[in-house]
Amino acid sequence: MIVFDGVCVLCSGFVRMVVRLDRQGRFRFATAQSPFGETLFRKHGLHTDSYETNLVLIDGVAFTRLDSFVAVMAELGWPWRAAKTLLLLPRPLRDWLYDRVARNRYALFGRKDS
């Protein structure tokens, strides 16, 4: 399950890419703004007012920030699994990089009305 910011152009583009690459149909999707998405965000201790991270659930394990991207890519197989090399970066650096993009995603990539 991938829970994403439904008005974020970058986030929606990521989902479209996963749909295209997920030939085995492993992933389901929900916008963070939906009642189901908000429930999942709250259940995993995430804010429901800013949606500055994706929430990815794989086999009952929750992933956020850059780790959510890496977890999805790893599930898609080779060559996408190579994204696991990002885990070599220390967590504070991964989180800092992710947060910079997340906070500026609308300015950098745009925002949809719905």
Rosetta blueprint (number, residue, H / E / L):
1 M L
2 I E
3 V E
4 F E
5 D L
6 G L
7 V L
8 C E
9 V H
10 L H
11 C H
12 S H
13 G H
14 F H
15 V H
16 R H
17 M H
18 V H
19 V H
20 R H
21 L H
22 D L
23 R L
24 Q L
25 G L
26 R L
27 F L
28 R L
29 F E
30 A E
31 T E
32 A L
33 Q L
34 S L
35 P H
36 F H
37 G H
38 E H
39 T H
40 L H
41 F H
42 R H
43 K H
44 H L
45 G L
46 L L
47 H L
48 T L
49 D L
50 S L
51 Y L
52 E L
53 T L
54 N L
55 L E
56 V E
57 L E
58 I E
59 D L
60 G L
61 V E
62 A E
63 F E
64 T E
65 R H
66 L H
67 D H
68 S H
69 F H
70 V H
71 A H
72 V H
73 M H
74 A H
75 E H
76 L L
77 G L
78 W L
79 P L
80 W H
81 R H
82 A H
83 A H
84 K H
85 T H
86 L H
87 L H
88 L H
89 L L
90 P L
91 R H
92 P H
93 L H
94 R H
95 D H
96 W H
97 L H
98 Y H
99 D H
100 R H
101 V H
102 A H
103 R H
104 N H
105 R H
106 Y H
107 A H
108 L H
109 F H
110 G L
111 R E
112 K L
113 D L
114 S L
